């Protein structure tokens, strides 16, 4: 189906005319897709942010490709290779496993080509023009060897020309395959099997239900006053529920799956590519705004790298007028604003992937059972070129009717595959996202984004003081007879029964409280998340944002800047759990009943839960940091290590991520006496006894570690935030002396603030370390904008303007030129 041919109302009338006329092949070939001979104008502001001006959208995307290559040629080369199995070709054998997983879980060029063939001709043309823009820059560099980015020269290879397939592969391989293909079903099954082996069926299920509840309605929600979504994630509970047979499940396979994920993340980190998606945002409507204008603040969290993972660009043509940041080579801007709306996005963390256990034919392991007959696995064969080897590595991957096979356990006669709701629709996701952020109003935005099959929270404010949120995703209608927290049988009995219509996905406008806050939280209390439910527990981190936004009646930009600082410095574990521990101590202890507990409680009660090193001596300013860390470790081990052993990580939290449901309810129940867990993790001793021992051991260890009983001396070394200079194993991108290192803060990869008034716009952002990653072989060609946002970033010194109007851009320009396609 052509992506845009069914669209009846669109973002901009001129673009709509192009798209509709492109529905007919003769019109596409004869008129709409004609190349223009007009020049493309590129103006860079004082921070090197390029604004591309063109007479039509195709020339615009030619210019967009050109400036992307100008700023990030080596980065996009590695992006392209990392999703297409081409890293080993230039970096050697250490990346063979990464290339294998990219091809196994992703797609080869021919598979992507088939996806492109299904697109509307306008979308195909945009991909082609973007690639041509990259190639123009590559052609210029070939004529001037000194302009070649230094990384290519250092590692002995040259950039290759790009195609539409290459341009499309980056979004498909990252946003879809890398960031939206996740599941906890293997981990959950391993946990359940180990619990059964240790405790037996009944007790194992009690503990399992404690850790992975069907639905914990105490978790923070993005939408606080809208009707729920009972059909999303519906799962019946009762005697009819079917649990998979743990006997045929291999914990070794699960461990291998987890190890594969960890190895892939480590390899990607060495390439300078992000390994996680998080992101927070908060929006204020006119009701709560000091100026009466809506304000959007956002911090997409995709890691810190040099060059920055996100790239900023302004795109201006009769069809599109927008500025913002996005992953290089995405056709859609992800975080920014157009004339009418400011927008941002966070990962929706929706349950769009299921693991299926395929029963192998005992006589022929190339076949699996489906609907009472054995089917042959589809075989996908690739060759991986490896630097230093004469012959490529030949690899073969299997697919079932459900999706790619990621593990085979021949001993148990089981293969494991993943079914993904968005598969085959990855490019539709990108182009509908592109249309959504170019919309003029919330209705148009929802029309397009409701067709995005990937789980993304989209947020926006308009010039009428209004706020908006919509969660996209193609959510399966699952068979309620099976537990969606665990792998499903692949024999045909647990097939999806269709998909819920995107129009019914959770959305809200102008929340009654006057704000919308999200840090990857669930949309509504009844929106289940299957196997991913552990991420939406009672300690979900969005509560920090909501608490701040409920403190007073009106907020301005200065307040939203302040909240970013609070996010950056706060230890989320301490913010949630230190007050709960103190509350328990007050309720259960009489005076100096336990000296160690008393000391811990006193130190924690005087702490604001921030990990700061304001004097820059290399140590956290508050001894409470060391005390809380020590107590946390002792308390978690004392309460849960016996039951969970090597699966303790399933209920562990970090300073930036909280999912310790067992500790939360253990503490809460100890205070109010209401049982919330099926198992007693104090083993009959009571929390008071456990806390006594944990506090005593923590204090003793700290006294020994610091050689003093004086708690004021317990200053823990401050963690550093490093913008990595090495793109891959042991090979630096630049000299070690040029590594960018600063104090660790939990900030966004970029941050932006936009206040949209009826006749004005105030917009600031930051995308450190700088706009460009271009360090040329001959220094004279290098960009001046590789690190010029770091001074603003360090210690929250400030933000730079997001310039939008042509006059303002010209007044603050640092460079201007015109380019032609020929």
BAKEFI-446524 format. One record per residue (C-alpha): x, y, z; residue number from 1. Coordinates in steps of 0.25 Angstrom, whole numbers, plus 5000, padded with zeros to 4 digits. Layout:
! residues N
PT;px;py;pz;bake
PT;X;Y;Z;NUM
...
! end
This chain:
! residues 822
PT;px;py;pz;bake
PT;5000;5000;5000;1
PT;5006;5014;4996;2
PT;5009;5021;5009;3
PT;5003;5035;5006;4
PT;4993;5032;4995;5
PT;4981;5030;5005;6
PT;4984;5043;5012;7
PT;4973;5053;5011;8
PT;4978;5064;5020;9
PT;4992;5067;5022;10
PT;5002;5075;5028;11
PT;5005;5085;5017;12
PT;4996;5087;5005;13
PT;5008;5088;4995;14
PT;5014;5075;5000;15
PT;5000;5068;4999;16
PT;4999;5072;4985;17
PT;5012;5066;4982;18
PT;5009;5053;4989;19
PT;4995;5051;4983;20
PT;4999;5053;4969;21
PT;5011;5044;4972;22
PT;5000;5033;4974;23
PT;4999;5031;4958;24
PT;5012;5026;4952;25
PT;5011;5035;4940;26
PT;5009;5047;4948;27
PT;5021;5043;4957;28
PT;5030;5041;4945;29
PT;5026;5053;4937;30
PT;5024;5064;4946;31
PT;5025;5062;4961;32
PT;5038;5056;4962;33
PT;5045;5064;4952;34
PT;5059;5069;4956;35
PT;5060;5084;4959;36
PT;5072;5092;4954;37
PT;5071;5102;4965;38
PT;5082;5104;4975;39
PT;5081;5099;4990;40
PT;5084;5110;5000;41
PT;5092;5106;5012;42
PT;5093;5116;5024;43
PT;5100;5112;5037;44
PT;5098;5119;5050;45
PT;5108;5123;5060;46
PT;5108;5109;5065;47
PT;5110;5103;5052;48
PT;5095;5098;5051;49
PT;5092;5097;5036;50
PT;5079;5102;5031;51
PT;5076;5097;5017;52
PT;5067;5105;5008;53
PT;5061;5100;4995;54
PT;5050;5102;4984;55
PT;5044;5088;4986;56
PT;5045;5077;4996;57
PT;5054;5068;4987;58
PT;5064;5079;4986;59
PT;5063;5081;5001;60
PT;5066;5066;5004;61
PT;5078;5067;4994;62
PT;5083;5078;5003;63
PT;5080;5071;5016;64
PT;5088;5059;5011;65
PT;5099;5068;5007;66
PT;5100;5075;5021;67
PT;5099;5062;5028;68
PT;5111;5057;5021;69
PT;5118;5070;5023;70
PT;5117;5069;5038;71
PT;5117;5054;5041;72
PT;5122;5046;5029;73
PT;5130;5036;5037;74
PT;5119;5034;5047;75
PT;5109;5031;5037;76
PT;5118;5022;5030;77
PT;5119;5014;5043;78
PT;5104;5015;5045;79
PT;5102;5009;5031;80
PT;5112;4998;5033;81
PT;5107;4995;5047;82
PT;5093;4991;5042;83
PT;5097;4984;5029;84
PT;5108;4974;5034;85
PT;5119;4983;5029;86
PT;5127;4987;5041;87
PT;5137;4975;5040;88
PT;5141;4979;5026;89
PT;5148;4991;5031;90
PT;5151;4988;5046;91
PT;5154;4973;5046;92
PT;5150;4961;5053;93
PT;5146;4967;5066;94
PT;5133;4971;5060;95
PT;5129;4958;5053;96
PT;5119;4955;5064;97
PT;5113;4969;5063;98
PT;5111;4968;5048;99
PT;5105;4954;5050;100
PT;5094;4959;5059;101
PT;5091;4971;5050;102
PT;5088;4962;5039;103
PT;5081;4951;5047;104
PT;5072;4961;5054;105
PT;5072;4972;5043;106
PT;5071;4971;5028;107
PT;5081;4970;5016;108
PT;5081;4980;5004;109
PT;5071;4972;4996;110
PT;5061;4971;5007;111
PT;5062;4986;5009;112
PT;5060;4988;4994;113
PT;5047;4981;4995;114
PT;5042;4990;5005;115
PT;5046;5002;4997;116
PT;5038;4997;4985;117
PT;5025;4997;4994;118
PT;5027;5012;4997;119
PT;5020;5024;4990;120
PT;5029;5029;4979;121
PT;5031;5042;4987;122
PT;5037;5035;4998;123
PT;5046;5027;4989;124
PT;5050;5040;4983;125
PT;5053;5046;4996;126
PT;5063;5035;5000;127
PT;5069;5036;4987;128
PT;5072;5051;4988;129
PT;5077;5049;5002;130
PT;5087;5039;4997;131
PT;5091;5048;4985;132
PT;5094;5059;4995;133
PT;5103;5050;5003;134
PT;5110;5046;4990;135
PT;5112;5060;4985;136
PT;5120;5063;4998;137
PT;5128;5050;4996;138
PT;5131;5054;4982;139
PT;5136;5067;4987;140
PT;5145;5060;4997;141
PT;5151;5051;4986;142
PT;5156;5063;4979;143
PT;5162;5069;4991;144
PT;5169;5058;4999;145
PT;5173;5067;5010;146
PT;5158;5069;5013;147
PT;5156;5054;5016;148
PT;5151;5052;5030;149
PT;5164;5047;5038;150
PT;5157;5034;5043;151
PT;5157;5029;5029;152
PT;5171;5031;5027;153
PT;5175;5026;5040;154
PT;5168;5013;5038;155
PT;5171;5011;5024;156
PT;5158;5011;5016;157
PT;5150;5021;5008;158
PT;5135;5025;5008;159
PT;5127;5018;4998;160
PT;5115;5024;4991;161
PT;5101;5024;4996;162
PT;5088;5018;4991;163
PT;5074;5019;4995;164
PT;5075;5006;5001;165
PT;5087;5011;5010;166
PT;5079;5023;5014;167
PT;5067;5014;5018;168
PT;5075;5004;5025;169
PT;5080;5013;5036;170
PT;5065;5016;5042;171
PT;5061;5001;5039;172
PT;5074;4996;5046;173
PT;5074;5005;5058;174
PT;5060;5011;5061;175
PT;5053;4997;5058;176
PT;5063;4986;5060;177
PT;5072;4992;5070;178
PT;5063;5000;5079;179
PT;5049;4994;5077;180
PT;5052;4979;5077;181
PT;5053;4976;5091;182
PT;5047;4966;5101;183
PT;5048;4960;5115;184
PT;5041;4947;5112;185
PT;5054;4939;5112;186
PT;5059;4945;5125;187
PT;5045;4943;5131;188
PT;5045;4929;5127;189
PT;5059;4926;5132;190
PT;5055;4933;5145;191
PT;5043;4924;5147;192
PT;5050;4911;5143;193
PT;5061;4914;5154;194
PT;5051;4918;5164;195
PT;5043;4905;5161;196
PT;5056;4896;5163;197
PT;5059;4903;5176;198
PT;5045;4905;5182;199
PT;5035;4896;5175;200
PT;5023;4900;5167;201
PT;5015;4908;5177;202
PT;5025;4916;5184;203
PT;5032;4919;5170;204
PT;5019;4925;5165;205
PT;5017;4934;5177;206
PT;5031;4940;5175;207
PT;5030;4941;5160;208
PT;5017;4948;5162;209
PT;5023;4958;5172;210
PT;5034;4961;5162;211
PT;5026;4962;5149;212
PT;5012;4965;5153;213
PT;5001;4964;5142;214
PT;4999;4979;5145;215
PT;5004;4988;5156;216
PT;4994;5000;5156;217
PT;5002;5007;5166;218
PT;5012;5011;5155;219
PT;5013;5026;5150;220
PT;5005;5029;5138;221
PT;5007;5039;5127;222
PT;4992;5041;5126;223
PT;4986;5044;5139;224
PT;4971;5048;5136;225
PT;4967;5041;5123;226
PT;4959;5028;5121;227
PT;4967;5016;5121;228
PT;4971;5006;5110;229
PT;4965;4992;5115;230
PT;4968;4986;5102;231
PT;4983;4989;5101;232
PT;4991;4977;5107;233
PT;4978;4970;5112;234
PT;4981;4957;5118;235
PT;4971;4947;5125;236
PT;4975;4942;5138;237
PT;4969;4929;5143;238
PT;4970;4914;5142;239
PT;4970;4914;5127;240
PT;4983;4921;5126;241
PT;4994;4913;5119;242
PT;5008;4913;5124;243
PT;5019;4908;5116;244
PT;5027;4896;5119;245
PT;5039;4900;5126;246
PT;5045;4886;5125;247
PT;5048;4888;5110;248
PT;5054;4902;5113;249
PT;5069;4904;5114;250
PT;5074;4914;5124;251
PT;5087;4913;5116;252
PT;5080;4918;5104;253
PT;5074;4929;5112;254
PT;5088;4933;5118;255
PT;5093;4933;5103;256
PT;5082;4942;5099;257
PT;5086;4951;5110;258
PT;5101;4950;5107;259
PT;5098;4953;5093;260
PT;5090;4966;5096;261
PT;5102;4970;5106;262
PT;5112;4967;5095;263
PT;5105;4975;5085;264
PT;5103;4987;5094;265
PT;5118;4987;5097;266
PT;5122;4986;5082;267
PT;5112;4997;5079;268
PT;5118;5006;5090;269
PT;5132;5004;5084;270
PT;5127;5009;5071;271
PT;5122;5021;5078;272
PT;5107;5017;5076;273
PT;5096;5018;5086;274
PT;5092;5005;5094;275
PT;5080;5010;5101;276
PT;5068;5019;5099;277
PT;5062;5026;5110;278
PT;5057;5040;5110;279
PT;5049;5050;5119;280
PT;5040;5061;5115;281
PT;5030;5070;5122;282
PT;5020;5080;5117;283
PT;5013;5092;5123;284
PT;5000;5097;5118;285
PT;4994;5111;5119;286
PT;4987;5107;5131;287
PT;5000;5106;5139;288
PT;5009;5115;5131;289
PT;5014;5128;5136;290
PT;5013;5135;5123;291
PT;5000;5127;5118;292
PT;5008;5120;5107;293
PT;5010;5106;5106;294
PT;5024;5101;5109;295
PT;5031;5088;5105;296
PT;5044;5083;5111;297
PT;5051;5070;5107;298
PT;5064;5062;5109;299
PT;5065;5050;5099;300
PT;5075;5040;5106;301
PT;5083;5033;5095;302
PT;5097;5033;5101;303
PT;5108;5043;5100;304
PT;5118;5042;5089;305
PT;5128;5050;5081;306
PT;5122;5053;5071;307
PT;5109;5055;5077;308
PT;5099;5044;5073;309
PT;5088;5054;5069;310
PT;5090;5064;5058;311
PT;5083;5077;5057;312
PT;5077;5083;5044;313
PT;5067;5093;5039;314
PT;5059;5089;5027;315
PT;5052;5100;5019;316
PT;5044;5099;5006;317
PT;5030;5102;5002;318
PT;5026;5088;5007;319
PT;5034;5087;5020;320
PT;5038;5098;5030;321
PT;5045;5091;5042;322
PT;5057;5091;5052;323
PT;5062;5081;5061;324
PT;5070;5069;5064;325
PT;5070;5054;5060;326
PT;5079;5042;5057;327
PT;5087;5045;5045;328
PT;5081;5039;5032;329
PT;5067;5039;5038;330
PT;5057;5046;5029;331
PT;5049;5051;5041;332
PT;5053;5061;5051;333
PT;5051;5055;5065;334
PT;5052;5067;5074;335
PT;5049;5081;5070;336
PT;5038;5090;5065;337
PT;5031;5095;5053;338
PT;5023;5108;5051;339
PT;5011;5103;5059;340
PT;5016;5092;5068;341
PT;5028;5089;5077;342
PT;5030;5074;5079;343
PT;5038;5063;5085;344
PT;5038;5048;5087;345
PT;5042;5037;5097;346
PT;5042;5022;5096;347
PT;5028;5016;5098;348
PT;5034;5003;5103;349
PT;5022;4996;5097;350
PT;5021;4981;5097;351
PT;5022;4979;5082;352
PT;5031;4966;5082;353
PT;5028;4952;5086;354
PT;5037;4940;5087;355
PT;5032;4927;5081;356
PT;5038;4913;5084;357
PT;5038;4906;5071;358
PT;5037;4890;5073;359
PT;5048;4884;5064;360
PT;5045;4872;5055;361
PT;5053;4861;5062;362
PT;5056;4855;5049;363
PT;5060;4868;5042;364
PT;5064;4880;5050;365
PT;5062;4889;5038;366
PT;5047;4887;5040;367
PT;5038;4892;5052;368
PT;5024;4889;5056;369
PT;5013;4899;5052;370
PT;4998;4896;5051;371
PT;5000;4881;5052;372
PT;5010;4880;5041;373
PT;5025;4882;5040;374
PT;5030;4894;5032;375
PT;5044;4897;5026;376
PT;5051;4909;5032;377
PT;5054;4920;5022;378
PT;5069;4920;5020;379
PT;5076;4934;5019;380
PT;5090;4933;5014;381
PT;5100;4945;5015;382
PT;5115;4947;5013;383
PT;5123;4956;5023;384
PT;5135;4962;5018;385
PT;5146;4963;5029;386
PT;5158;4972;5028;387
PT;5171;4963;5028;388
PT;5164;4951;5022;389
PT;5164;4947;5008;390
PT;5151;4940;5009;391
PT;5138;4945;5014;392
PT;5131;4938;5026;393
PT;5118;4931;5021;394
PT;5107;4931;5031;395
PT;5093;4925;5030;396
PT;5081;4929;5038;397
PT;5067;4923;5039;398
PT;5053;4929;5040;399
PT;5040;4923;5044;400
PT;5026;4928;5041;401
PT;5028;4937;5053;402
PT;5041;4943;5050;403
PT;5056;4942;5051;404
PT;5062;4930;5059;405
PT;5072;4935;5070;406
PT;5075;4922;5077;407
PT;5074;4907;5074;408
PT;5075;4896;5085;409
PT;5076;4883;5078;410
PT;5077;4875;5091;411
PT;5063;4880;5095;412
PT;5058;4880;5081;413
PT;5054;4895;5082;414
PT;5057;4907;5073;415
PT;5054;4921;5078;416
PT;5049;4932;5069;417
PT;5044;4946;5071;418
PT;5031;4952;5065;419
PT;5031;4967;5063;420
PT;5018;4975;5061;421
PT;5025;4986;5053;422
PT;5033;4976;5043;423
PT;5031;4980;5029;424
PT;5026;4994;5033;425
PT;5039;5001;5037;426
PT;5040;5011;5026;427
PT;5025;5014;5028;428
PT;5029;5018;5042;429
PT;5039;5027;5038;430
PT;5031;5035;5028;431
PT;5018;5036;5036;432
PT;5027;5041;5047;433
PT;5032;5051;5037;434
PT;5018;5055;5033;435
PT;5014;5056;5048;436
PT;5024;5066;5052;437
PT;5021;5075;5040;438
PT;5007;5075;5044;439
PT;5000;5089;5047;440
PT;4991;5084;5058;441
PT;4989;5072;5068;442
PT;4978;5065;5059;443
PT;4988;5064;5047;444
PT;4999;5060;5056;445
PT;4991;5048;5062;446
PT;4985;5045;5048;447
PT;5000;5042;5043;448
PT;5006;5037;5056;449
PT;4995;5027;5059;450
PT;5000;5019;5047;451
PT;5014;5018;5053;452
PT;5016;5003;5056;453
PT;5027;5006;5066;454
PT;5024;5009;5081;455
PT;5028;5024;5083;456
PT;5022;5034;5092;457
PT;5020;5047;5083;458
PT;5018;5060;5091;459
PT;5014;5074;5086;460
PT;5010;5088;5090;461
PT;5003;5098;5081;462
PT;5001;5114;5081;463
PT;4988;5113;5088;464
PT;4994;5108;5101;465
PT;4991;5094;5099;466
PT;4998;5081;5101;467
PT;4997;5067;5095;468
PT;5002;5053;5096;469
PT;5000;5041;5087;470
PT;5006;5027;5089;471
PT;5008;5020;5075;472
PT;5010;5005;5073;473
PT;5004;4994;5066;474
PT;4999;4986;5078;475
PT;4995;4971;5075;476
PT;4982;4965;5080;477
PT;4988;4953;5087;478
PT;4982;4940;5091;479
PT;4977;4942;5105;480
PT;4979;4927;5108;481
PT;4994;4929;5109;482
PT;5003;4937;5118;483
PT;5009;4948;5111;484
PT;5020;4950;5121;485
PT;5027;4937;5116;486
PT;5031;4931;5102;487
PT;5019;4925;5094;488
PT;5018;4912;5087;489
PT;5021;4913;5073;490
PT;5011;4901;5068;491
PT;5000;4911;5064;492
PT;4992;4911;5077;493
PT;4997;4924;5082;494
PT;4996;4933;5069;495
PT;4993;4947;5069;496
PT;4978;4950;5065;497
PT;4981;4963;5059;498
PT;4985;4977;5063;499
PT;4977;4988;5071;500
PT;4974;5001;5063;501
PT;4984;5012;5065;502
PT;4973;5022;5066;503
PT;4970;5015;5080;504
PT;4984;5016;5085;505
PT;4985;5025;5098;506
PT;4985;5040;5096;507
PT;4982;5052;5104;508
PT;4981;5067;5102;509
PT;4981;5078;5113;510
PT;4982;5069;5125;511
PT;4974;5074;5137;512
PT;4987;5076;5145;513
PT;4992;5086;5134;514
PT;5005;5078;5131;515
PT;5009;5065;5124;516
PT;5021;5057;5130;517
PT;5028;5045;5124;518
PT;5041;5038;5127;519
PT;5037;5025;5119;520
PT;5025;5023;5128;521
PT;5012;5015;5125;522
PT;5001;5023;5118;523
PT;4990;5019;5127;524
PT;4988;5010;5140;525
PT;4981;4999;5132;526
PT;4991;4999;5120;527
PT;4998;4986;5122;528
PT;5012;4982;5117;529
PT;5013;4967;5117;530
PT;5027;4962;5119;531
PT;5032;4977;5120;532
PT;5024;4980;5133;533
PT;5036;4980;5142;534
PT;5039;4994;5136;535
PT;5026;5000;5140;536
PT;5026;4997;5155;537
PT;5022;5006;5167;538
PT;5036;5013;5167;539
PT;5036;5017;5153;540
PT;5044;5029;5151;541
PT;5034;5039;5145;542
PT;5029;5041;5159;543
PT;5041;5051;5161;544
PT;5036;5060;5150;545
PT;5022;5059;5155;546
PT;5026;5063;5169;547
PT;5033;5075;5164;548
PT;5022;5080;5155;549
PT;5012;5079;5167;550
PT;5020;5088;5176;551
PT;5014;5101;5172;552
PT;5003;5107;5163;553
PT;5011;5114;5152;554
PT;5024;5110;5145;555
PT;5033;5118;5135;556
PT;5045;5114;5127;557
PT;5054;5116;5138;558
PT;5047;5106;5146;559
PT;5048;5096;5135;560
PT;5063;5099;5134;561
PT;5063;5096;5149;562
PT;5056;5083;5147;563
PT;5067;5078;5137;564
PT;5077;5081;5148;565
PT;5069;5073;5158;566
PT;5068;5061;5148;567
PT;5083;5062;5145;568
PT;5088;5061;5160;569
PT;5077;5053;5167;570
PT;5080;5038;5171;571
PT;5067;5032;5167;572
PT;5068;5021;5176;573
PT;5071;5030;5188;574
PT;5060;5039;5184;575
PT;5050;5028;5185;576
PT;5055;5019;5195;577
PT;5063;5027;5206;578
PT;5050;5034;5210;579
PT;5043;5020;5211;580
PT;5055;5015;5220;581
PT;5054;5027;5229;582
PT;5039;5025;5230;583
PT;5041;5011;5234;584
PT;5051;5014;5244;585
PT;5042;5025;5251;586
PT;5031;5015;5251;587
PT;5038;5003;5256;588
PT;5050;5008;5265;589
PT;5050;5015;5279;590
PT;5061;5025;5280;591
PT;5075;5019;5280;592
PT;5070;5005;5279;593
PT;5081;5001;5268;594
PT;5093;5011;5267;595
PT;5096;5007;5253;596
PT;5082;5009;5248;597
PT;5081;5022;5255;598
PT;5094;5027;5248;599
PT;5089;5023;5235;600
PT;5075;5029;5237;601
PT;5082;5042;5242;602
PT;5091;5043;5230;603
PT;5080;5040;5220;604
PT;5070;5050;5226;605
PT;5080;5061;5224;606
PT;5082;5058;5209;607
PT;5075;5064;5197;608
PT;5078;5051;5189;609
PT;5087;5058;5179;610
PT;5101;5053;5175;611
PT;5109;5066;5173;612
PT;5123;5070;5173;613
PT;5122;5085;5173;614
PT;5136;5088;5178;615
PT;5142;5079;5167;616
PT;5151;5071;5176;617
PT;5147;5058;5170;618
PT;5139;5053;5181;619
PT;5124;5055;5184;620
PT;5121;5066;5194;621
PT;5111;5058;5203;622
PT;5116;5045;5211;623
PT;5101;5041;5209;624
PT;5105;5036;5195;625
PT;5115;5026;5201;626
PT;5105;5022;5212;627
PT;5093;5020;5203;628
PT;5101;5012;5193;629
PT;5107;5003;5204;630
PT;5093;5001;5211;631
PT;5086;4998;5197;632
PT;5096;4987;5194;633
PT;5094;4980;5208;634
PT;5079;4982;5208;635
PT;5077;4976;5194;636
PT;5086;4964;5197;637
PT;5080;4961;5210;638
PT;5066;4962;5205;639
PT;5067;4956;5192;640
PT;5080;4949;5189;641
PT;5075;4935;5195;642
PT;5063;4934;5186;643
PT;5068;4941;5173;644
PT;5083;4937;5173;645
PT;5089;4941;5159;646
PT;5075;4947;5155;647
PT;5076;4958;5166;648
PT;5078;4968;5155;649
PT;5064;4966;5151;650
PT;5060;4975;5163;651
PT;5072;4984;5164;652
PT;5072;4999;5161;653
PT;5082;5009;5157;654
PT;5084;5023;5160;655
PT;5077;5026;5147;656
PT;5067;5015;5147;657
PT;5058;5009;5157;658
PT;5051;4995;5156;659
PT;5052;4989;5171;660
PT;5038;4985;5173;661
PT;5041;4975;5184;662
PT;5048;4985;5192;663
PT;5037;4996;5190;664
PT;5026;4987;5195;665
PT;5034;4981;5206;666
PT;5037;4994;5212;667
PT;5023;4999;5210;668
PT;5016;4987;5216;669
PT;5026;4988;5228;670
PT;5021;5002;5231;671
PT;5006;5000;5229;672
PT;5004;4985;5232;673
PT;4997;4982;5218;674
PT;5003;4970;5211;675
PT;5006;4973;5197;676
PT;5015;4961;5193;677
PT;5013;4946;5193;678
PT;5026;4943;5199;679
PT;5033;4947;5212;680
PT;5047;4952;5207;681
PT;5051;4954;5222;682
PT;5050;4939;5224;683
PT;5042;4941;5236;684
PT;5052;4950;5243;685
PT;5044;4963;5240;686
PT;5050;4975;5233;687
PT;5055;4981;5246;688
PT;5065;4970;5248;689
PT;5069;4970;5233;690
PT;5071;4985;5234;691
PT;5079;4984;5247;692
PT;5089;4975;5240;693
PT;5090;4982;5227;694
PT;5093;4996;5234;695
PT;5103;4989;5243;696
PT;5110;4983;5232;697
PT;5110;4995;5223;698
PT;5115;5004;5234;699
PT;5126;4994;5237;700
PT;5130;4993;5223;701
PT;5131;5008;5221;702
PT;5139;5010;5234;703
PT;5149;5000;5229;704
PT;5149;5006;5215;705
PT;5152;5020;5219;706
PT;5160;5017;5231;707
PT;5151;5025;5240;708
PT;5138;5025;5248;709
PT;5136;5040;5245;710
PT;5125;5039;5234;711
PT;5129;5053;5229;712
PT;5141;5046;5223;713
PT;5133;5036;5215;714
PT;5134;5044;5202;715
PT;5132;5035;5190;716
PT;5140;5037;5177;717
PT;5131;5045;5167;718
PT;5127;5037;5155;719
PT;5132;5044;5141;720
PT;5124;5046;5129;721
PT;5133;5043;5117;722
PT;5129;5047;5102;723
PT;5137;5035;5096;724
PT;5148;5038;5086;725
PT;5150;5024;5082;726
PT;5140;5018;5072;727
PT;5144;5004;5073;728
PT;5153;4995;5081;729
PT;5167;5001;5086;730
PT;5167;5010;5074;731
PT;5165;5025;5078;732
PT;5158;5034;5069;733
PT;5166;5045;5074;734
PT;5178;5047;5083;735
PT;5175;5043;5098;736
PT;5178;5057;5102;737
PT;5166;5062;5094;738
PT;5156;5053;5102;739
PT;5144;5061;5107;740
PT;5142;5058;5121;741
PT;5133;5065;5131;742
PT;5125;5062;5144;743
PT;5114;5051;5142;744
PT;5100;5056;5141;745
PT;5088;5049;5136;746
PT;5084;5058;5125;747
PT;5079;5057;5111;748
PT;5088;5054;5099;749
PT;5081;5067;5095;750
PT;5072;5076;5102;751
PT;5062;5087;5097;752
PT;5052;5096;5103;753
PT;5041;5103;5094;754
PT;5031;5113;5099;755
PT;5021;5116;5088;756
PT;5013;5129;5090;757
PT;5002;5134;5081;758
PT;5012;5144;5074;759
PT;5025;5139;5079;760
PT;5035;5128;5081;761
PT;5045;5125;5091;762
PT;5054;5113;5088;763
PT;5067;5108;5093;764
PT;5075;5095;5092;765
PT;5088;5088;5094;766
PT;5094;5076;5086;767
PT;5108;5074;5092;768
PT;5119;5073;5089;769
PT;5116;5081;5076;770
PT;5109;5081;5063;771
PT;5120;5075;5055;772
PT;5129;5063;5056;773
PT;5138;5067;5044;774
PT;5152;5066;5047;775
PT;5160;5066;5034;776
PT;5173;5059;5030;777
PT;5178;5073;5028;778
PT;5174;5082;5040;779
PT;5170;5094;5031;780
PT;5158;5087;5026;781
PT;5153;5083;5040;782
PT;5140;5089;5046;783
PT;5141;5099;5057;784
PT;5128;5094;5063;785
PT;5132;5080;5068;786
PT;5133;5084;5083;787
PT;5127;5098;5084;788
PT;5115;5094;5092;789
PT;5123;5088;5104;790
PT;5125;5101;5111;791
PT;5110;5102;5112;792
PT;5108;5087;5116;793
PT;5117;5087;5127;794
PT;5111;5091;5140;795
PT;5098;5095;5133;796
PT;5104;5108;5129;797
PT;5093;5110;5118;798
PT;5087;5107;5105;799
PT;5088;5112;5091;800
PT;5077;5118;5083;801
PT;5069;5110;5073;802
PT;5068;5120;5062;803
PT;5057;5118;5052;804
PT;5054;5131;5044;805
PT;5062;5134;5032;806
PT;5066;5148;5037;807
PT;5071;5143;5050;808
PT;5079;5132;5044;809
PT;5085;5142;5034;810
PT;5088;5152;5045;811
PT;5096;5141;5053;812
PT;5102;5133;5042;813
PT;5116;5127;5042;814
PT;5116;5122;5028;815
PT;5107;5122;5015;816
PT;5108;5115;5002;817
PT;5100;5110;4990;818
PT;5101;5096;4984;819
PT;5096;5089;4972;820
PT;5092;5075;4969;821
PT;5101;5075;4956;822
! end
